[in-house]
Amino acid sequence: MSTPETASSTTGETPQPAQRPPRRRRAGTGLIIAGGTLVGLVVLMALVSLVWTPQDPTATGATNRLEGPSAEHWLGTDGLGRDIASMVLAGSRVPLLVGLGTVCVGFLIGVPYGIAAALTERGAGLWMMRGNDIAQAFPALLLAIILAAVFGVSTGTAVIALGLGLAPGVARVVRSGTLQVLSRDYALAARAAGRGSIYLALRHVLPNIRGIIIVQATVGFAIAVLAEAALSFLGLGTPPPTPSWGRMLQDAQSVLNIAPLTVLWPGMAVAITVLGFNLLGDGLRDRFDPRMERTR
């Protein structure tokens, strides 16, 4: 009986090694699955909280303050007697809303600005980016404090402040990607044919930088979730009585020595959400950026 080696030598054909999927794609897929699972869990929590929570997340009770986990209160109660499990579930809506709003505001400003800076003449484009650098040097949290002092503390104020803080970084990344697209043959041919800037942006630039935009959106979402928790912790985010993970951490600070679990649950919720979006962003970066293949 002939083996595959002898058969190939008899026919004179060189045996071909089995094709394996690219390592970059496999690594990116694993990160996407892990990050997508964590993000999906948080989204599921938010959807469930719209129709059901174990208890009323805003109801207080003087007789059941700082209770441990039980059949009635799955994760215990806080210093005001509120059910922590219900607050964690209901609080998942705020970071998702703030993250989505922040990404929308930041990308509606940053993407057109970055493309315009790359498409304009060299001198004007450089001046646009110098202005972008000045805006990027201004901290988003400081902007949130100023807006909260002027317009009052609200979720909308936090969204606008964080979105404006995200836009300069998005503009810089988008400009870099746009310049790479404009240096390719099809973009040079379109320019030689007299195509305008709007045609180049819609026909060539946006379809070829969509991977960059998606990756930056997931990273910006994670930053917004963490920043919203920080603002709520400082009392500048979502006002009470709406449940918020950051304000839960702030309320638990005074009873940390008595009931440390009151800090654990909202802290884990913030960590899982940020980790999920970061893993998802890393996986998408591996998938869309071919240069990552050479670094692994």
C-alpha positions in Angstrom: 0.0 0.0 0.0 1.4 3.4 -1.0 1.6 6.2 1.5 0.9 9.9 0.6 4.7 10.5 0.5 5.4 7.7 -2.0 2.5 8.6 -4.1 3.7 12.2 -4.4 7.2 11.0 -5.3 5.8 8.6 -7.9 3.8 11.3 -9.6 6.6 13.8 -9.4 4.5 16.4 -7.5 5.8 18.3 -4.5 3.4 17.8 -1.5 1.8 21.0 -0.5 1.6 21.8 3.2 -1.8 22.2 4.7 -3.0 25.8 4.6 -3.5 27.4 8.0 -5.6 30.5 8.7 -3.6 33.6 9.3 -2.4 34.0 12.8 -3.6 37.6 12.9 -7.2 36.6 12.0 -7.3 33.9 14.6 -6.0 36.1 17.4 -8.3 38.9 16.4 -11.3 36.6 16.4 -10.6 35.4 19.9 -10.4 39.0 21.2 -13.5 39.9 19.4 -15.4 37.0 20.9 -14.2 37.7 24.4 -14.9 41.4 24.2 -18.2 41.0 22.4 -19.3 38.5 25.1 -18.6 41.0 27.9 -20.2 43.9 26.0 -23.2 41.8 25.2 -23.6 40.9 28.9 -23.7 44.6 29.8 -26.2 45.4 27.0 -28.4 42.5 28.1 -28.3 43.9 31.7 -29.5 47.3 30.4 -32.3 45.7 28.3 -33.5 43.6 31.2 -33.5 46.5 33.5 -35.9 48.3 31.2 -38.6 45.8 32.0 -37.6 44.1 35.3 -35.4 44.5 38.3 -35.4 42.4 41.6 -36.5 45.5 43.6 -37.2 49.2 43.0 -33.6 50.6 42.5 -34.6 53.9 44.0 -36.6 52.7 47.0 -34.8 53.3 50.4 -35.4 51.5 53.7 -34.1 52.5 57.1 -34.6 49.0 58.5 -32.5 47.0 56.0 -29.4 49.2 55.6 -26.1 47.5 54.8 -27.5 44.0 54.6 -25.4 41.2 53.1 -26.5 39.1 50.1 -29.8 37.2 50.7 -32.7 35.7 48.9 -34.5 39.1 49.0 -31.5 41.2 48.2 -29.2 39.2 46.0 -26.1 41.5 46.4 -27.2 43.2 49.6 -28.2 46.7 50.3 -26.3 50.0 50.5 -26.2 52.7 53.2 -29.7 53.9 52.3 -31.3 50.5 52.2 -31.4 50.4 48.4 -31.1 47.0 46.6 -27.6 46.8 45.1 -28.5 44.2 42.4 -31.3 46.4 41.1 -29.1 49.5 41.1 -26.3 47.7 39.2 -28.8 46.5 36.6 -30.5 49.9 36.2 -27.1 51.7 36.4 -25.9 49.8 33.3 -28.2 52.1 31.1 -26.3 55.2 32.0 -22.8 54.3 30.8 -24.1 52.8 27.6 -26.1 55.9 26.9 -23.2 58.2 27.7 -20.8 56.1 25.7 -23.1 56.1 22.6 -23.7 59.8 22.9 -20.0 60.6 23.4 -19.0 58.5 20.3 -21.7 60.1 18.2 -20.7 63.7 19.2 -17.0 63.0 18.9 -17.2 61.3 15.5 -19.6 63.8 14.0 -17.0 66.5 14.7 -13.8 64.6 14.5 -14.3 62.5 11.3 -15.2 65.5 9.0 -12.5 67.6 10.5 -9.8 65.0 10.1 -10.8 64.4 6.5 -11.0 68.1 5.7 -7.5 68.7 7.2 -6.1 66.0 5.0 -7.8 67.2 1.8 -7.1 70.9 2.1 -3.9 72.5 1.0 -0.8 71.6 3.0 -0.5 74.9 4.8 -4.1 75.2 5.8 -4.2 71.5 6.8 -1.2 72.0 9.1 -2.9 75.0 10.7 -6.0 73.0 11.2 -4.1 70.3 13.0 -2.3 72.9 15.2 -5.7 74.1 16.4 -6.6 70.4 16.9 -3.5 69.9 19.1 -4.6 72.9 21.2 -8.1 71.4 21.7 -6.6 68.0 22.4 -4.5 69.4 25.2 -7.6 70.6 27.0 -8.8 67.8 29.4 -12.3 66.5 28.9 -12.9 66.3 32.6 -12.0 69.9 33.1 -14.4 70.8 30.3 -17.1 68.8 32.0 -16.6 70.7 35.2 -16.9 74.0 33.4 -20.0 73.0 31.5 -21.6 71.6 34.7 -20.9 74.9 36.5 -22.5 76.8 33.6 -25.4 74.6 32.5 -25.9 72.4 35.6 -25.1 68.8 36.3 -26.8 66.4 33.9 -26.2 63.4 31.6 -26.4 65.6 28.5 -23.7 67.9 29.8 -21.4 65.0 30.4 -22.1 63.6 26.9 -21.3 67.0 25.3 -18.1 67.5 27.3 -16.8 64.0 26.7 -17.7 64.1 23.0 -15.9 67.4 22.6 -12.9 65.9 24.4 -12.9 62.8 22.2 -13.2 64.7 18.9 -9.5 65.9 18.6 -8.1 62.5 19.0 -10.5 61.1 16.4 -9.6 63.9 14.0 -5.9 63.1 14.3 -6.3 59.4 13.6 -8.8 60.0 10.7 -6.4 62.5 9.1 -3.6 60.0 9.3 -5.7 57.3 7.7 -7.0 59.7 5.0 -3.4 60.7 4.0 -2.6 57.0 3.5 -5.7 56.6 1.3 -4.9 59.7 -0.7 -1.4 58.4 -1.5 -2.7 55.3 -3.3 -3.0 55.0 -7.0 -6.8 55.0 -7.3 -7.0 58.2 -5.2 -4.2 59.9 -7.3 -6.1 58.8 -10.5 -9.3 60.3 -9.2 -7.5 63.6 -8.4 -5.9 63.6 -11.8 -9.3 63.2 -13.4 -10.5 66.3 -11.7 -12.6 64.8 -9.0 -13.5 67.1 -6.1 -12.8 66.7 -2.4 -16.4 65.6 -1.6 -16.2 62.8 -4.2 -12.8 61.7 -2.8 -14.1 61.7 0.7 -17.3 59.7 0.0 -16.0 57.4 -2.7 -12.5 56.6 -1.6 -11.7 57.8 1.9 -14.6 56.8 4.1 -14.9 53.2 2.7 -11.2 52.6 3.3 -10.9 54.1 6.8 -14.1 52.4 8.1 -11.9 49.9 10.0 -10.0 52.8 11.8 -13.4 54.4 12.6 -14.8 51.2 14.1 -11.7 50.6 16.2 -11.6 54.2 17.5 -15.4 54.0 18.3 -14.9 51.0 20.6 -11.9 52.6 22.3 -13.8 55.9 22.7 -16.7 54.0 24.2 -14.5 52.5 26.8 -13.0 55.9 27.7 -16.5 57.4 27.9 -17.7 54.7 30.3 -14.7 55.2 32.6 -15.0 59.0 32.4 -18.8 58.9 33.2 -18.1 56.8 36.3 -15.4 59.3 37.4 -17.8 62.3 36.8 -20.6 60.6 38.7 -18.1 59.8 41.5 -17.3 63.5 41.7 -21.0 64.5 41.6 -20.8 65.9 38.0 -22.4 63.1 36.1 -25.9 61.7 36.1 -27.9 63.3 39.0 -29.9 61.3 41.5 -32.2 59.5 41.8 -31.1 57.8 38.6 -28.8 54.9 39.5 -25.2 55.3 38.3 -22.2 53.1 39.0 -19.9 56.0 39.7 -22.3 57.5 42.3 -22.7 54.0 43.8 -18.9 54.0 44.4 -19.1 57.5 45.9 -21.9 56.5 48.2 -20.1 53.3 49.3 -16.9 55.2 50.2 -18.3 56.3 53.6 -19.2 52.7 54.6 -16.2 50.9 53.0 -14.9 49.6 56.4 -18.4 48.3 57.4 -19.7 46.9 54.1 -16.8 46.4 51.6 -19.1 44.6 49.1 -21.0 47.8 48.4 -17.8 48.9 46.5 -17.1 45.6 44.9 -20.3 45.2 42.7 -20.3 48.6 40.9 -16.5 48.5 40.6 -16.7 45.1 38.9 -19.5 46.4 36.6 -17.3 49.3 35.5 -14.2 47.1 35.1 -16.1 44.5 33.0 -17.6 47.1 30.7 -14.3 48.9 30.1 -12.5 45.5 29.6 -15.1 44.3 27.2 -14.8 47.4 24.9 -11.0 47.4 25.1 -10.8 43.7 24.1 -13.3 44.3 21.3 -11.2 47.2 20.1 -8.0 45.2 20.2 -9.6 42.4 18.3 -11.0 44.8 15.6 -7.6 46.4 15.4 -5.9 43.0 14.7 -8.6 42.3 12.1 -8.4 45.6 10.2 -4.8 46.6 10.6 -2.5 44.3 8.4 0.6 45.7 10.1 -0.4 43.9 13.3 0.3 40.5 11.6 4.0 41.3 11.4 4.2 42.3 15.1 2.9 39.0 16.4 
